Amino acid sequence: MSDTIQQEAPGTLKTTPSHSKSFAEKVWSACLGLIQENINTLAFKTWFLPIKPLSFSGSELTIEVPSQFFYEWIEENYSVHVKQALRQVIGPEAKLMYSIVMDKSQGQPVTIELPHQIDAAPAERAARAEEPGQKSPIERERLAIGRSRFESNLNPKYTFSTLIRGDCNSLAFAASKSIAQNPGQNAFNPLVIYGGVGLGKTHMMQAIGNSVLEKHITDAVLYVSSEKFAIDFVNAIQNGNIQEFSAFYRNIDVLIIDDIQFFAGKEKTQEEIFHIFNTLHQSNKQIILSADRPIKEIKGIEDRLISRFNWGLSTDIQAPDYETRKAIIQSKLKQSGVNLDPVVIEFIATNVTNNVRELEGCIVKLLAAHSLDNQEIDLTFTKSTLKDIIRYNTKQLTLDTIEKAVCSYFSITSNDLKGKSKKKEIAVGRQIAMYLSKDMTDSSLKTIGLHFGGRDHSTVIHALNTIEKKIASSNEERKKIEELRKRIEIMSM
Ligand SMILES: Nc1ncnc2c1ncn2[C@@H]1O[C@H](COP(=O)(O)OP(=O)(O)OP(=O)(O)O)[C@@H](O)[C@H]1O
């Protein structure tokens, strides 16, 4: 029997029974042809070319993707295209399985298999047939979990377990956890989270909603963007069903509204919000809001709303610090089943400082480029791949940079480093700073001594000898100095 695809008409592929890889390749190649027609070239190369067809049996095609991340990305962004292609090539009974290579870096690849979302139980498939092709995979997932989840508009990926806690968000995090335990029955009603773009406000608010649903405290949880609220409100007025609209919102137990700065200047919408707020608050229902700045700085919001929004807790999320950025990158990599060289992680964490979404963007781009080129993700590859996102200057390595790195490493100030304190961590930091200055720059002993508190060259020589001895006798010391050296190199790139 030959391994060929005989396609009589779209959706009526006749296959000779076969399990061979080469047959899977032919099926997949026919699918690729169709997918390629419908998505842009870069996306096609990035997300589809790295896929390997593994087997085909009955009407089930199994493909291998390089990581969990790839699977999720394809399902979230290209599910419709994949589905259409499969149906056209294989027929209405087409099934797709993903084989995911987990953690390639750890020797033997481990694979897990996950179904494409079209492989649902028949009853569910019938239900979906009534809502043809409208739902994203995440929405379909919610449908599969239960109707209430779907109506909540929550992204199931936004949970507390995937949210990294740092100094930048610790108060908002603690309040959110507390609300999730006891929505409506706490001092944080409403909770207002404000802060710049891409810092995790939506993630934090949705984590509360997801936690409430998971603990079955209530099903009546709703996440809505201000924009959607305003549009629905206008539609409700135009269609004469404003009463249903109001009643719907007044029946919610946990109402989450994102980006309320959007309400500025919209008087009618604010009036509706005012009444909904009063009803919910009086009945101890939880309200959670986000904004891009403190409420009182939003021009065009009525005073009576501002005052109500300040009844509970208003707290900000700031840009994450270096350690938090590193932890976020590591967590995203773990979720994608990928390991990266710590130097690469440090490079990204050092250079992308203001926006977590941008951090994620770097990882996505890096993994996608790696899938295409199959090159090792080292610092050179990273720099060239991310050159459009990370614009760093090749700086001259200066004593100031070394000073900054050492201060941050030992949590001491410049004044400490340059002062007279003999406290152990300060004195050691000072000696290491002098050692690295001599080792990494062309500065003379005199310049180094002057920079670090006006000391003479014999003090610098003493510092160099002390650190050299420590390096020779202690692995731990050597590692510490090497880590600092790396940080300085990254800071001066
Ligand atoms: N502390 C964190 N830990 C893990 N992921 C985070 C963290 N902060 C933000 N993120 C991720 O960064 C991305 C952007 O976050 P999110 O959309 O919640 O930001 P936002 O503050 O609501 O931004 P915007 O104001 O643009 O709506 C999301 O994918 C989110 O998961």
PDBQT file of the ligand as one rigid body, heavy atoms in Angstrom, charges set to zero:
ROOT
HETATM    1  N1  LIG A 501       5.045  39.684  38.997  1.00  0.00    +0.000 N 
HETATM    2  C1  LIG A 501       4.800  39.003  37.874  1.00  0.00    +0.000 A 
HETATM    3  N2  LIG A 501       5.039  37.681  37.810  1.00  0.00    +0.000 NA
HETATM    4  C2  LIG A 501       4.815  36.984  36.674  1.00  0.00    +0.000 A 
HETATM    5  N3  LIG A 501       4.317  37.517  35.545  1.00  0.00    +0.000 NA
HETATM    6  C3  LIG A 501       4.037  38.832  35.556  1.00  0.00    +0.000 A 
HETATM    7  C4  LIG A 501       4.265  39.640  36.704  1.00  0.00    +0.000 A 
HETATM    8  N4  LIG A 501       3.911  40.899  36.416  1.00  0.00    +0.000 NA
HETATM    9  C5  LIG A 501       3.468  40.881  35.145  1.00  0.00    +0.000 A 
HETATM   10  N5  LIG A 501       3.544  39.649  34.626  1.00  0.00    +0.000 N 
HETATM   11  C6  LIG A 501       3.170  39.233  33.255  1.00  0.00    +0.000 C 
HETATM   12  O1  LIG A 501       3.367  40.355  32.398  1.00  0.00    +0.000 OA
HETATM   13  C7  LIG A 501       2.345  40.415  31.431  1.00  0.00    +0.000 C 
HETATM   14  C8  LIG A 501       1.672  41.770  31.513  1.00  0.00    +0.000 C 
HETATM   15  O2  LIG A 501       0.929  41.836  32.731  1.00  0.00    +0.000 OA
HETATM   16  P1  LIG A 501      -0.514  42.509  32.832  1.00  0.00    +0.000 P 
HETATM   17  O3  LIG A 501      -1.259  42.420  31.545  1.00  0.00    +0.000 OA
HETATM   18  O4  LIG A 501      -1.179  41.975  34.042  1.00  0.00    +0.000 OA
HETATM   19  O5  LIG A 501      -0.058  44.011  33.051  1.00  0.00    +0.000 OA
HETATM   20  P2  LIG A 501      -0.938  45.295  33.276  1.00  0.00    +0.000 P 
HETATM   21  O6  LIG A 501      -0.291  46.028  34.379  1.00  0.00    +0.000 OA
HETATM   22  O7  LIG A 501      -2.366  44.953  33.429  1.00  0.00    +0.000 OA
HETATM   23  O8  LIG A 501      -0.689  46.063  31.912  1.00  0.00    +0.000 OA
HETATM   24  P3  LIG A 501      -1.632  47.108  31.132  1.00  0.00    +0.000 P 
HETATM   25  O9  LIG A 501      -1.654  48.331  31.941  1.00  0.00    +0.000 OA
HETATM   26  O10 LIG A 501      -0.913  47.275  29.837  1.00  0.00    +0.000 OA
HETATM   27  O11 LIG A 501      -2.967  46.473  30.979  1.00  0.00    +0.000 OA
HETATM   28  C9  LIG A 501       1.387  39.279  31.718  1.00  0.00    +0.000 C 
HETATM   29  O12 LIG A 501       1.655  38.216  30.846  1.00  0.00    +0.000 OA
HETATM   30  C10 LIG A 501       1.705  38.874  33.145  1.00  0.00    +0.000 C 
HETATM   31  O13 LIG A 501       1.504  37.491  33.355  1.00  0.00    +0.000 OA
ENDROOT
TORSDOF 0
